[in-house]
Amino acid sequence: MSQRKKSRGHLTAASSPGASVLAAQPLHGVDERPPGADGGVWGRRRVLLLNSTYEPLAALPARRAVVMLLCGKADVVHADPGGPVIHSATRAIAVPSVIRLRSFVRVPYRARVPMTRAALMHRDRFRCAYCGSKADTVDHVVPRSRGGAHSWENCVAACAGCNHRKADRLLSELGWTLRATPLPPKGQHWRLLSSIKELDPAWVRYLGEGAA
C-alpha cells in the first residue's frame, strides 16, 4: 500500500500569513505532493503574482497560486514545464512561475521600502560599492561606532576584503570613494525584492531595476 498520503481537503504548500492577496480555499481530492517532488522543496516553492496591470504584487506559496488558478481568479503568464505537477482525481495541474490577477487590486501606498540584506544586495547588484567585485557582506559607509545610521543612505554591499580593510574608518581617511551614491529604492517591486534572495529567472522581466 502506498505510503504517500492523500489530502481530502488541502494541498500541501507552505502558507505564510498575509502573503496572498486572496484567501486560499480547500481543494477536494487533490494529491498533496507532486510525484517525485521533495516535500521541503514543494513547501518552499513560490509563484510571482502580478496585478492585472502586470505590476508585481507578491511571491505566493505554490498552493495559493494553484487555488487562484482553479478558482478563476488568475491566469498563467509564464508556465514552467520543468516544475512540479500536482494531481487530482480528474486533472493534472502544473505549477507555473508567474500568474496574473484577472481583476485589478489597488495596493495601498507605502512611502519607504524596508531595508533588508536581500534588497540591499539587489540594489547594488551584488557588487562591492568600493572595488566592484562580487559582494558578500553589508558595510556601513560611516561606521556605526562613529555615529553612522543603519539606513539605505549609509549601507552598501561590499566584498569581505574591502569590508575588512575599511574596518571602522571613514572613506576620507582611506582615500576611498563610492562607485555610486547609496539611495533608497522606489517602487512596489522592491518590497518583494526585500524578502527574496534568489529569484526565478522568469520573474526578472516583471521586477524591473534591481532584479537583473
Backbone as a ProteinNet text record, in pm:
[ID]
protein_1_A
[PRIMARY]
MSQRKKSRGHLTAASSPGASVLAAQPLHGVDERPPGADGGVWGRRRVLLLNSTYEPLAALPARRAVVMLLCGKADVVHADPGGPVIHSATRAIAVPSVIRLRSFVRVPYRARVPMTRAALMHRDRFRCAYCGSKADTVDHVVPRSRGGAHSWENCVAACAGCNHRKADRLLSELGWTLRATPLPPKGQHWRLLSSIKELDPAWVRYLGEGAA
[TERTIARY]
84.5	0	88.7	53.5	137.1	144.8	265.2	284.7	253.4	232.7	206.8	64.3	51.2	-79.6	-155.4	-284.7	-371.7	-449.9	-466.7	-545.2	-685.1	-783.2	-920.3	-966.4	-879.1	-922.8	-823.3	-696.4	-598.9	-478.9	-413.5	-284.2	-175.9	-62.7	46	146.1	116.4	216.5	224.6	344.4	360.2	291.5	217.2	141.9	190.9	236	283.6	172.7	144.7	35.9	47.7	-60.6	-65.1	7.9	62.8	141.2	53.5	-72.6	-158.9	-256.5	-293.9	-394.3	-532.7	-552.4	-680	-661.6	-760.4	-751.6	-759.9	-685.9	-689.4	-818.1	-861.2	-979.6	-942.3	-1017.2	-983.9	-1013.2	-928.2	-948	-967.2	-1072.4	-1104.1	-1041.8	-987.5	-934.9	-803.1	-729.9	-603.2	-487.6	-397.8	-279.3	-190.6	-151.6	-75.1	62.8	131.9	269.2	280.5	344.4	364	456.2	428.3	511.3	658.3	740.6	884.3	936.2	847.8	893.9	924.5	1025.3	1059.1	966.7	917.7	822.3	876.2	1008.4	1066.7	1072.5	1114.2	1120.6	981.3	884.4	746.2	696.5	732.1	688.5	751.2	874.2	943	910.7	845.2	815.5	731.4	768.6	694.8	659.4	546.1	496.9	475.5	525.9	510.6	367.8	303	167.9	174.8	115.6	109.6	-32.3	-42.9	-173.1	-222.1	-346.4	-398	-322.6	-254.9	-173.9	-27.9	0.1	133.3	232.5	184.6	271.7	289.9	411.8	433.2	369.2	302.8	234.6	296.3	322.4	369.6	428.7	505.2	554	469.9	379.1	283.9	337.7	293.8	318.4	250.5	307.3	253.3	107.1	72.3	-66.3	-164.2	-129.5	-217.4	-232.9	-121.7	-124.7	-215.1	-204	-286.2	-434.4	-463.2	-602.5	-661.6	-583.1	-631.8	-658.5	-574.8	-596.4	-723.9	-742.2	-858.7	-989.1	-979.8	-1099.4	-1127.4	-1044.4	-1066.5	-1029.2	-948	-906.5	-783.5	-708.8	-583.7	-560.6	-471.4	-432.2	-281.1	-235.8	-92.1	-30.1	78.2	153.5	278.9	345	466.5	460.6	446.5	441.4	581.8	588.6	717.4	711.1	744.1	734.2	814.5	922.6	1006.2	970.7	868.3	829.9	743.1	703	620.7	481	419.6	282.9	205.2	86.5	1.8	-118.5	-172.9	-277.6	-402.8	-518.2	-645.4	-701.4	-821.9	-881.5	-910.1	-924.7	-967.2	-867.3	-765.6	-674.9	-537.5	-441.4	-306.5	-284.1	-223.6	-203.7	-55.6	3.8	145	155.9	247.3	267.5	346.6	290.7	359.5	462.3	535.6	631.9	569.4	478.7	416.4	269.1	183.6	41.1	-4.1	-120.7	-171.1	-318	-353.8	-492.9	-580.8	-702.9	-797	-860.1	-867.2	-924.7	-818.5	-823.3	-725.1	-742.9	-631.7	-630.7	-552.2	-613.5	-545.2	-453.5	-327.6	-228.7	-210.6	-222.3	-203.5	-64.7	-57	71.4	157	282.1	376.5	500.5	533.6	635.9	776.3	819.9	960.5	974.2	1060.5	1084.4	1170.5	1131.9	1214.5	1350	1454.6	1587.6	1618.5	1643.9	1686.3	1815.4	1885.4	2008.6	1981	1870.2	1837.7	1814.3	1733.9	1704.5	1829.9	1913.9	2038	2128.6	2139.6	2221.9	2166.2	2034.9	1972.8	1995.8	1982.2	2003.3	2144.2	2243.9	2383.8	2428.3	2331.3	2355.5	2464.5	2469.9	2562.1	2708.4	2737.7	2873	2921.9	3049.8	3108.5	3104.1	3057.4	3045.8	3181.8	3288	3421.2	3508.5	3511	3600.2	3527.5	3398.2	3320.8	3321.5	3392.7	3393.8	3266.7	3250.2	3129.4	3116.8	2999.5	2975.6	2917.3	2959.9	2903.4	2878.3	2898.8	2872	2803.3	2756.8	2698.8	2788.6	2819.2	2907.6	2837.1	2867.1	2819	2925.2	2888.6	2984.6	3047.2	2962.7	3009.6	2985.9	3090.6	3074.3	2978	2905.5	2810	2882.4	3006	3083.8	3117.8	3098.6	3128.5	3002.7	2889.1	2761.8	2685	2731.7	2663.4	2530.4	2432.8	2299.1	2289.8	2199.6	2170.3	2055.6	2091.1	1990.5	2033	1937.8	1967	2081.7	2085.3	2183.7	2323.5	2333.7	2463.6	2509.7	2433.1	2470.2	2494.5	2595.8	2628	2670.2	2659.4	2712.1	2864.1	2934	3081	3136.2	3254.7	3323.5	3389.5	3420.4	3479.6	3613.9	3693.1	3823.6	3814.6	3727.8	3712.6	3653.9	3557.7	3495.3	3598.7	3687.3	3790.6	3892.8	3934.5	4034.9	3978.6	3853	3792.2	3772.7	3728.3	3706.2	3617.2	3664.5	3582.4	3633	3696.3	3749.3	3655.2	3671.2	3593.2	3658.8	3579.5	3633.8	3741.6	3722.5	3820.4	3955.2	3952.3	4075.3	4151.6	4078.1	4138.8	4167.6	4106.2	4116.7	4029.9	3926	3834	3716.5	3651.3	3526	3426	3299.4	3192.9	3172	3139.2	3112.9	2980.7	2889	2758.5	2705.2	2624.4	2564.6	2454	2462.9	2358.1	2228.3	2120.6	1989.2	1883.1	1773.6	1665.7	1595.8	1568.9	1499.8	1351.7	1288.8	1146.3	1073.8	951	871.1	817.9	696.5	632.4	715.2	783.1	857	972.7	1020.4	1129.8	1086.5	960	911.3	922.5	897.5	910.9	1057.8	1143.6	1285.9	1346.1	1285.7	1340.9	1321.4	1235	1207.1	1259.3	1316.8	1360.3	1506.4	1585.8	1727.3	1750.9	1694.4	1713.1	1584.9	1595.7	1478.8	1469.2	1347.5	1322.7	1358.9	1441.9	1479.8	1360.5	1248.2	1128.4	1066.9	1103.8	1045.4	1111.3	1236.5	1318.2	1250.5	1188.9	1128	1012.6	955.2	841.6	882.5	1006.9	1050.6	1131.5	1168.4	1233.6	1372.7	1415.6	1551.3	1577.8	1692.9	1731.6	1720.4	1636.4	1616.6	1717.8	1774.3	1866.9	1996.6
-119	0	124.9	220.8	339.6	416.1	462.5	542.1	688.8	728.6	869.9	903.1	1000.5	1036.6	1121.9	1107	1187.2	1283	1402.3	1500.3	1507.2	1512.3	1527.8	1671.4	1760	1896.4	2001.8	1969.8	2077.2	2029	2125.2	2099.8	2120.9	2054.5	2071.9	2173.5	2298.9	2400.4	2488.7	2527.8	2612.2	2744.3	2787.7	2912	3012.8	3127.8	3232	3331.7	3368.9	3459.6	3590.7	3631.6	3760.7	3764.1	3652.2	3654.9	3665.3	3617.8	3614.4	3729.9	3771.1	3874.6	3816.3	3691.8	3624.7	3504.8	3476.8	3364.9	3233.4	3135.2	3003.3	2932.2	2842.6	2764.1	2617.8	2528.8	2387.5	2327.9	2233.3	2159.8	2013.6	1954.3	1817.1	1717.8	1609.5	1501.7	1532.3	1628.4	1665.1	1602.5	1538.7	1478.3	1588.1	1577	1682.8	1703	1595.7	1609.7	1570.6	1654.3	1618.7	1498.9	1407.1	1287.8	1323	1257.4	1275.6	1401.6	1483.9	1610	1590.6	1660.2	1658.2	1752.2	1707.5	1788.5	1924.1	1930.6	2058.1	2154.5	2105.8	2190.1	2238.6	2148.7	2184.9	2294	2284.1	2384.4	2520.8	2523.1	2649.8	2711.8	2640.2	2688.2	2815.2	2916.5	3041.4	3074.8	3141.4	3182.9	3333.9	3405.5	3550.5	3586.7	3668.9	3716.8	3859.4	3883	4016.3	4070.2	4201.6	4265.9	4250.6	4287.2	4277.7	4369.5	4470.2	4565.1	4520.9	4399	4338.3	4394.9	4466.3	4511	4396.7	4371	4262.4	4293.3	4193.1	4211.6	4129.7	4002.2	3915.3	3788	3718.8	3585.2	3486.9	3418.5	3332	3191.1	3126.2	2982.3	2913.3	2803.3	2733.4	2694.9	2655.2	2614.3	2727.9	2849	2964	2992.7	2984.8	3014.4	2916.8	2788.3	2687.6	2706.8	2738.3	2762	2879.3	2987.5	3104.5	3071.5	2987.7	2946.5	2863.4	2768.2	2681	2754.4	2859.8	2938.9	3048.2	3058.3	3159.2	3299.5	3313.3	3446	3497.5	3406.8	3445	3357.1	3403.7	3329.8	3309.7	3206	3179.4	3277.4	3341.2	3431.2	3360.7	3287.6	3215.9	3075.5	2976.1	2837.7	2787.6	2678.4	2618.2	2469.4	2433.2	2292.9	2197.2	2245.8	2159.7	2161.5	2235.7	2249.3	2135.5	2139.8	2032.8	2029.7	1911.6	1892.3	1827.3	1879	1817.3	1755.1	1652.7	1573.8	1566.5	1575.4	1546.9	1422.1	1384.5	1266.4	1286	1410.3	1435.8	1513.5	1573.5	1655.1	1668.8	1710.3	1739.8	1889.3	1952.5	2097.2	2126.9	2185.8	2224.7	2357.6	2365.5	2488.6	2586.5	2704.1	2800	2882.3	2966.8	3057.3	3192.7	3237.7	3369.9	3359.9	3422.7	3431.3	3576.7	3607.8	3745.3	3747	3841.3	3856.8	3898.2	3846.6	3886.7	4022.3	4055.9	4183.4	4267.8	4397.8	4489	4499.2	4497.5	4515.1	4640.7	4732.7	4856.8	4830.5	4869.6	4847.8	4975.9	4971	5091.5	5151.2	5282	5349.4	5333	5294.1	5281.8	5361.5	5455.1	5553.3	5495.5	5416.4	5376.3	5224	5174.9	5031.4	4989	4884.7	4841.2	4790.7	4824.5	4782.4	4644.6	4551.5	4418	4386.1	4284	4243.7	4206.4	4132.3	4089.3	4208.4	4305.8	4423	4506.2	4519.6	4596.9	4532.9	4401.4	4332.1	4349.9	4345.5	4367.3	4511.2	4606.9	4747	4768.1	4708.3	4724.7	4617.4	4539.2	4435.1	4335.6	4309.8	4211.5	4245.4	4375.7	4422.1	4511.6	4499.3	4579.8	4727.9	4809.8	4953.9	5021.6	4953.1	5012.5	4966.4	4835.5	4784.9	4724.4	4697.1	4643.5	4493.1	4422.8	4276.5	4221	4091.2	4030	4057.9	4104.3	4139.5	4021.9	4008.4	3905	3954.1	4084.4	4141.7	4277.4	4331.3	4465.5	4554.2	4674.2	4765.5	4897.8	4957.5	5091.6	5191.1	5279.8	5376.6	5457.4	5518.3	5579.2	5473.7	5416.8	5307.5	5343.1	5244.3	5267	5311.3	5266.4	5306.8	5455.5	5517.2	5659.5	5739.2	5682.4	5753.5	5727.1	5634.2	5604.7	5534.3	5566.5	5506.7	5376.3	5290.4	5167.9	5202.4	5258.9	5311.4	5286.6	5307	5292.7	5385	5505.6	5604.8	5577.1	5489.5	5466.4	5320.6	5235.5	5095.1	5059.9	4979.4	4936.2	4790	4726.1	4590.9	4600.8	4505.5	4509.4	4368	4355.4	4226.2	4213	4091.6	4069	4140.5	4145.9	4210.2	4358.3	4429.6	4573.8	4601.4	4520	4538.2	4524.4	4426.6	4403.7	4517.3	4561.7	4669	4802.3	4825.5	4952.7	4957.8	4845.9	4836.6	4951.7	5027.3	5135.5	5273.1	5278.5	5406.4	5471.6	5603.7	5678.9	5669.3	5690.6	5685.4	5791.9	5907.8	6016.6	5979.1	5894.2	5851.9	5749.1	5683.2	5581.4	5632.1	5745.6	5795.7	5718	5650.6	5572.2	5656.9	5613.4	5675.1	5565.8	5600.9	5507.2	5506	5391.6	5380.1	5445.2	5455.8	5519.6	5567.7	5672.6	5725.7	5632.7	5581.6	5490.9	5566.2	5522.5	5585.4	5478.6	5514.2	5416.7	5389.1	5263.7	5232.3	5267.2	5286.6	5320.3	5226.2	5193.6	5107.5	4987.3	4942.1	4830.6	4702.7	4681.3	4555.7	4544.2	4656.8	4649.9	4587.2	4595.1	4528.8	4377.7	4331.3	4189	4148	4230.9	4200.8	4200.3	4277.1	4284.7	4155.1	4065.7	3942	3817.9	3835.2	3718.9	3734.1	3632.9	3638.1	3584.4	3467.4	3405.6	3414.4	3466.7	3488	3383.4	3345.4	3263.4	3349.8	3301.9	3381.8	3434	3362.8	3405.5	3531.8	3565.6	3683	3813.1	3806.9	3926.6	4032.5	3993.4	4090.4	4167.1	4113.6	4177.8	4260.4	4246.4	4314.1	4439.2	4466.1	4592.6	4604.3	4728.1	4758.7	4693.9	4633.5	4572.4	4421.3	4368.8	4224.1	4155.4	4228.4	4165.7	4124
0	0	0	-81.3	-95.4	35.3	67.1	188.3	167.1	40.5	14.7	56.6	140	191.8	92.3	92.9	8.6	96.1	50.1	124.4	68	152.8	106.8	119.6	167.5	181.9	140.7	140.8	120.3	39.7	-24.1	-87.5	16.9	-0.2	95.5	47.8	43.8	14.6	135.6	172.6	290.9	268.5	367.4	354.3	454.8	409.6	500.7	525.1	651	682.4	608.4	543.7	476.3	345	298	174.8	52.5	60.5	-56.3	-58.2	-178.9	-193.9	-169	-210.4	-192.5	-101.1	-18.5	73.6	-1.7	46.1	-16.8	19.9	-67.3	-44.4	-52.7	17.3	13.2	-123.4	-163.1	-287.6	-252	-301.5	-266	-362.7	-308.6	-389.1	-457.4	-406.5	-468.9	-392.4	-467.1	-407.6	-352.2	-224.9	-160.8	-221.4	-259.1	-305.7	-452.1	-533.3	-673.3	-684.7	-780.6	-794.4	-806.6	-725	-734.7	-669.3	-614.4	-554.7	-407.6	-361	-220.6	-144.7	-30	44.2	81.9	119.5	156.8	40.4	-74.8	-194.3	-231.7	-225.1	-257.3	-164.7	-37.2	58.3	34.2	-19.9	-42.3	-177.4	-263.1	-398.3	-392.8	-471.4	-477.9	-622.5	-638.1	-770	-766.4	-865.3	-869.4	-909	-827.3	-856.4	-908.1	-1026	-1085.4	-1075.6	-1066.4	-1076.4	-1220.3	-1245.7	-1382.5	-1477.1	-1420.9	-1499.4	-1509.8	-1467.5	-1473.3	-1371.5	-1270.7	-1162.8	-1063.5	-1016.5	-919.8	-786	-728.2	-600.5	-487.6	-514.2	-406.8	-464	-379.5	-413.2	-332.7	-400	-332.1	-311.7	-202.9	-192.8	-311.1	-357.4	-474.6	-455.3	-334.6	-306.6	-335.1	-287.8	-310.3	-459.2	-530.2	-673.1	-747.7	-715.3	-783	-750.8	-625.5	-586.6	-664.6	-679.6	-752.8	-899.4	-957.9	-1096.6	-1110	-1020.6	-1027.8	-998.5	-917.6	-884.6	-987.6	-1089.4	-1193.1	-1152.4	-1046.9	-1001.1	-1075	-1136.9	-1203.1	-1325.1	-1412	-1531.6	-1531.2	-1599.8	-1611.1	-1710.2	-1667.5	-1755.2	-1805.8	-1717.4	-1754.8	-1695.8	-1782.7	-1737.5	-1705.2	-1634.8	-1600.3	-1632.8	-1757.4	-1799.7	-1713.2	-1654.7	-1572.4	-1425.1	-1389.1	-1249.4	-1200.1	-1071.2	-1014.1	-1072.6	-1069.5	-1116.8	-1003.3	-973.4	-871.8	-941	-879.4	-943.1	-856.7	-921	-856.2	-923.9	-889.6	-949.7	-1097.5	-1141.1	-1279.5	-1363.8	-1301.5	-1381.2	-1316.3	-1398.5	-1350.6	-1365.9	-1266	-1266.3	-1251.1	-1353.8	-1347.4	-1272.6	-1178.5	-1102.2	-1189.4	-1221.7	-1309	-1233.3	-1306.5	-1244.6	-1213.6	-1303.6	-1289.9	-1323.6	-1241.1	-1269	-1258.7	-1317.7	-1317.5	-1277.1	-1190.2	-1147.6	-1265.2	-1268.3	-1372.2	-1340.4	-1211.6	-1169.9	-1100.9	-1121.6	-1063.1	-912.4	-840.3	-695.4	-663.7	-590.3	-553.5	-435.1	-450.2	-345.8	-265.7	-132.3	-50.1	-70.9	-73.5	-91.7	32.5	12.5	122.8	85.8	171.3	135.7	122.7	215.9	219.5	219.5	135.9	127.7	246.4	319.6	432.3	383.8	457.9	417.5	474.8	386.8	425.6	351.2	395.6	328.8	182.8	160.5	24	-67.6	-21.4	-104.9	-129.5	-28	-43.4	-148.6	-144.3	-242.8	-384.2	-396.6	-527.3	-574.6	-483	-520.5	-575.7	-510.4	-551.5	-650.8	-697.5	-799.3	-757.5	-626.4	-571.1	-603	-614.8	-642.6	-528.9	-495.7	-389.2	-426.9	-334.3	-359	-368.4	-327.5	-327.3	-444.4	-469.6	-575.2	-694.2	-678.3	-789.7	-802.7	-716.9	-722.8	-657.4	-660.1	-605.5	-456.5	-415.9	-275.4	-198.5	-74.3	11.3	153.3	177.4	308.4	292.7	404.6	408.1	493.6	443.7	517.7	542.9	659.3	690.9	644.4	552.9	497.8	611.3	693.9	818.6	926.1	983.6	1079.7	1193	1237.9	1346.7	1473.7	1491.1	1608.6	1606	1486.4	1472.8	1438.5	1474.1	1461.2	1333	1249.5	1123.9	1145.5	1062.4	1074.9	996.6	1039.8	964.4	869.7	755.5	663.4	519.5	427.4	284.9	242.9	300.6	260.9	316.1	416.9	479.6	470.7	404.2	391.6	245.2	221.3	85.5	87.4	-27.9	-43.2	-54.5	0.8	-2.3	-6.1	-61.6	-57.5	79.7	118.1	250.1	264.3	155.4	161.5	191	117.2	139.8	276.9	317	447.2	557.8	544.2	646.1	647.9	528.3	521.6	571.2	544.1	584.8	736.3	793.5	938.1	986.3	1087.5	1142.3	1100.7	984.3	936.8	837	820.3	723	584.8	480.8	345.2	324.8	386	371.6	433.7	533.7	598.2	513.6	425.5	340.4	199.8	164.1	27.7	-69.5	-16.8	-99.8	-144.8	-250.7	-295.8	-328	-320.8	-355.5	-506.9	-560.6	-703.4	-740.6	-645	-667.4	-533.5	-536.3	-413.4	-365.7	-244.1	-193.8	-164.6	-225.7	-208.2	-185.1	-119.8	-101.7	-234.3	-267.2	-392.4	-382.8	-496.6	-500.4	-595	-558.7	-643.8	-567.4	-602.6	-534.4	-542.3	-655.1	-670.9	-572.3	-517.4	-421.8	-291	-257.9	-137.3	-152.3	-272.2	-299	-296.9	-357.4	-359.2	-219	-128.5	7.2	84.2	34.7	107.5	36.4	-81.8	-160	-201	-169.9	-205	-345.2	-374.6	-505	-585.9	-706.4	-790.4	-900.3	-932	-1050.1	-1170.8	-1262.9	-1379.9	-1458.9	-1454	-1527.6	-1468.3	-1343.4	-1278	-1319.4	-1363.9	-1382.6	-1469.1	-1578.4	-1669.8	-1605.4	-1498.9	-1433.5	-1310.9	-1267.7	-1145	-1169.1	-1292.2	-1323.8	-1266.2	-1246.1	-1199.7	-1066.1	-1053.8	-928.5	-932.1	-1022.1	-1025	-1114.5	-1208.8	-1303.4	-1235.9
[MASK]
++++++++++++++++++++++++++++++++++++++++++++++++++++++++++++++++++++++++++++++++++++++++++++++++++++++++++++++++++++++++++++++++++++++++++++++++++++++++++++++++++++++++++++++++++++++++++++++++++++++++++++++++++++

